[in-house]
Amino acid sequence: MTHHHRRAPRRRDRTRQITPRTHWLLLSVFAITLSAALLLQGYTHHMFGITSDAVTDARGRSDMVPTRVAHGGPVIAGAATSPHTARVRPRTIALTFDDGPDPTWTPRILDVLRHNHVHATFFVVGTQVVAHPDLVRRIVADGHEIGIHTFTHPDLARLAPWQRSLELRETQLAVAGAAGVTTALLRPPYSSENDALDDADWSVLKQADAAGYVTVLSTQDAEDWQRPGADRILANAAPHGHGGQVLLMHDAGGDRSQTVAALTSLVPRLKAQGFTFATVSDAVGMAAPVQPADPGDHLQGLALVKALQGGDWVVRLLGWLMYAAGAISVLRAAVVLIAARRHRRLRAQGPDRTWGPRVTEPVSVIVPAYNESAGIEAAVRSLLASDHPVEIIVVDDGSTDGTADLVESLGLPVRVIRQQNAGKPAALNSGLATATWDLVVMVDGDTVFEPDTVRTLVQPFADPRVGAVSGNAKVVNRGGLLGRWQHIEYVVGFNLDRRLFDLAECMPTVPGAVGAFRRQALLELGGVSDVTLAEDTDLTMALCRNGWRVVYEEGAKAWTEAPASLNALWRQRYRWCYGTLQAMWKHRGALVQRGAAGKLGSRGLIYLLLFQVLLPLLAPAVDIFALYGLVFLDPVRIIGLWLAFLLLQLLMGLYAFRLDGERPGPLWSLPLQQFVYRQLMYLVVIQSVFTAVSGSRLRWQRMERYGSLQAPASARSPH
């Protein structure tokens, strides 16, 4: 967020304190729902999947498989109680197709079957049913039989019992939702003939039987999954003798053009040899296994199909959003770095060549203060140590800790104005009304200037077009991870952006910690407005819209205390972000204006909206999707992308630290910043947006002072 400052509580008649809760509930529901959807999506699409029917593992023991099953027919019932099998009638072929439906090959196979007036049995995979429910409806409408082939095509013998149940139940629901029917037929993936069953397979058949399924194996494999050529498939599919067969073929799982070509010749050839074709149930004389689904199963199935289809859409959308966010972030980094380099070259020409004649006139410095006793002495003494003539005005905004008394007791040439607590804008306006000089510097009571800060800060006013100047605010309390992370944010985030805003002439914020203004420009606006919590952003945008240029002077350094706890940081950034949203909304008219105001709208506001509102709002979804990628996609790729993004940030950090003359040591904590600080910042944005949308008002919040500021050594003795 752009840099603002903390201030005292405002008048009770203007604001009220709120405790928004609903948005956290909504965010939690969103995160849980998205996580559940991605978990289901990952399980159904990436845990298993359709692969070759080849079995590479050695078979296990088959002691538990009954002999009458191992040497019986391919249709097995009663496995859990009284196992029995059924064989296909002589000269009957039960065509079966696994792994579908497929949008390319299933329709072609259905066309061949319709042309030859034969019916077959299709063992469908749940994920394919969800993806192509219309094909399942066509299979049923054409008079074919439906069986299930599990939901994700796993080896059921390798799964826990609960996973097996899940695979069967979800596939059944998908069929019910897609075609309005249920089926009692099951073909386990990677199964073949009866004598290939081992004990693990038998446990699967018993569990399936307990769930009401009849298992259908095969007696002849066309081996089309090997794609040996249409002629070879045709030879493999031809029956030996006159016995009935359950012929295994595939309508999905890859290129099935050879299957289609072989089937086109196979059916008429076998018909000519006296064979008939039937569904599995008809071929063994089984009662109709496919029945209309009851309304409950149909509705649950529809919900499952829609949920998984929605999950597919969400995954695609998140994928595109991640690519878009990555591309925009890289583009932003390139633009910011190029702008920073150009800005540095312009400033390297020197203040005289950049702005005009050196500014030497005195400056009025306004210090609004509310309960600033911990740092006000250091702030005032640092201002008195300036190498530029200054008039210092401390406006005590109803402090209760003796701030005004402390300043007066120092015996320094400082004017102290006391007023009832009315908020920071009112304090600034009080100081502005009594200021003597045309150039005004505004500085927070917890900020220390360097001796040349004021002089450097006012030099751009040599250009009559300049109405305000932003200085370079730096974190003084950099100890600990939180201090380092804020230090990095100030140097890399705020200051790089300000260089870009300067060149683009769309500076949205002059920070309250260090900024200078033309007094006349402020009076034209009616002073500092109190309608937003980000009075500095509101004021800066108003100046831009009024035709004034706002620039950044990185050489004007000021040292300020940053929050030392997560709670304090949260409150500070919440106010900053919420106030920025208020200011953006207040000045939204700049989007359709021309001139200086148009630059603020088309450049500054769009930049803030994109990078400080929209992208942070998407961050939780991106993080969840990244975890999804680590678990279900390519973890190496995901980690590689994260490292590439981190490297980009590191390069930006190194360059920004170099521009600011800072040691790069704190950048070692940059990876850790991604796991704590970044999440905190986008949660701040979420709460701020919710507060703004709900129409609530946020009260002023004051940050705790830590007394870590010190005045320059030359200013510590009384004047």
Stockholm file with secondary structure:
# STOCKHOLM 1.0

chainA/1-719         MTHHHRRAPRRRDRTRQITPRTHWLLLSVFAITLSAALLLQGYTHHMFGITSDAVTDARGRSDMVPTRVAHGGPVIAGAATSPHTARVRPRTIALTFDDGPDPTWTPRILDVLRHNHVHATFFVVGTQVVAHPDLVRRIVADGHEIGIHTFTHPDLARLAPWQRSLELRETQLAVAGAAGVTTALLRPPYSSENDALDDADWSVLKQADAAGYVTVLSTQDAEDWQRPGADRILANAAPHGHGGQVLLMHDAGGDRSQTVAALTSLVPRLKAQGFTFATVSDAVGMAAPVQPADPGDHLQGLALVKALQGGDWVVRLLGWLMYAAGAISVLRAAVVLIAARRHRRLRAQGPDRTWGPRVTEPVSVIVPAYNESAGIEAAVRSLLASDHPVEIIVVDDGSTDGTADLVESLGLPVRVIRQQNAGKPAALNSGLATATWDLVVMVDGDTVFEPDTVRTLVQPFADPRVGAVSGNAKVVNRGGLLGRWQHIEYVVGFNLDRRLFDLAECMPTVPGAVGAFRRQALLELGGVSDVTLAEDTDLTMALCRNGWRVVYEEGAKAWTEAPASLNALWRQRYRWCYGTLQAMWKHRGALVQRGAAGKLGSRGLIYLLLFQVLLPLLAPAVDIFALYGLVFLDPVRIIGLWLAFLLLQLLMGLYAFRLDGERPGPLWSLPLQQFVYRQLMYLVVIQSVFTAVSGSRLRWQRMERYGSLQAPASARSPH
#=GR chainA/1-719 SS CCCCCCCCCCCTTTCCCCCCCHHHHHHHHHHHHHHHHHHHHHHHHHSSCCCCCCCCSCCCCCTTSCHHHHTSCSEEECTTSSCEEECCCTTEEEEEEEEECCTTHHHHHHHHHHHHTCCCEEEECHHHHHHCHHHHHHHHHTTCEEEECCSSCCCGGGSCHHHHHHHHHHHHHHHHHHHSEEECEECCTTCCCGGGCCHHHHHHHHHHHHTTCEEECCSEECCGGGCCCHHHHHHHHSCSSSCCEEEEEESSSSCCHHHHHHHHHHHHHHHHTTCEECCHHHHHTCCCCEEECCHHHHHHHHHHHHHHHHHHHHHHHHHHHHHHHHHHHHHHHHHHHHHHHHHHHHHTTCHHHHHSSCCCSCEEEEEEESSCTTTHHHHHHHHHTCSSCEEEEEEEESCSSCHHHHHHHTTCSCEEEEECSCCHHHHHHHHHHHCCSSEEEECCTTEEECTTHHHHHHGGGGSTTEEEEEEEEEESCCCHHHHHHHHHIIIIIIHHHHHHHHHHTCCCCCCTTSEEEEHHHHHHTTSCCCSSSCHHHHHHHHHHHTTCEEEEEEEEEEEECCCSSHHHHHHHHHHHHHHHHHHHHHTGGGGGCCHHHHHIIIIIIHHHHIIIIIHHHHHHHHHHHHHHHHHHSCHHHHHHHHHHHHHHHHHHHHHHHHHTTCCSGGGGGHHHHTTTHHHHHHHHHHHHHHHHHTTCCCCCCCCCCCCCCCCCGGGSSCC
#=GC SS_cons         CCCCCCCCCCCTTTCCCCCCCHHHHHHHHHHHHHHHHHHHHHHHHHSSCCCCCCCCSCCCCCTTSCHHHHTSCSEEECTTSSCEEECCCTTEEEEEEEEECCTTHHHHHHHHHHHHTCCCEEEECHHHHHHCHHHHHHHHHTTCEEEECCSSCCCGGGSCHHHHHHHHHHHHHHHHHHHSEEECEECCTTCCCGGGCCHHHHHHHHHHHHTTCEEECCSEECCGGGCCCHHHHHHHHSCSSSCCEEEEEESSSSCCHHHHHHHHHHHHHHHHTTCEECCHHHHHTCCCCEEECCHHHHHHHHHHHHHHHHHHHHHHHHHHHHHHHHHHHHHHHHHHHHHHHHHHHHHTTCHHHHHSSCCCSCEEEEEEESSCTTTHHHHHHHHHTCSSCEEEEEEEESCSSCHHHHHHHTTCSCEEEEECSCCHHHHHHHHHHHCCSSEEEECCTTEEECTTHHHHHHGGGGSTTEEEEEEEEEESCCCHHHHHHHHHIIIIIIHHHHHHHHHHTCCCCCCTTSEEEEHHHHHHTTSCCCSSSCHHHHHHHHHHHTTCEEEEEEEEEEEECCCSSHHHHHHHHHHHHHHHHHHHHHTGGGGGCCHHHHHIIIIIIHHHHIIIIIHHHHHHHHHHHHHHHHHHSCHHHHHHHHHHHHHHHHHHHHHHHHHTTCCSGGGGGHHHHTTTHHHHHHHHHHHHHHHHHTTCCCCCCCCCCCCCCCCCGGGSSCC
//
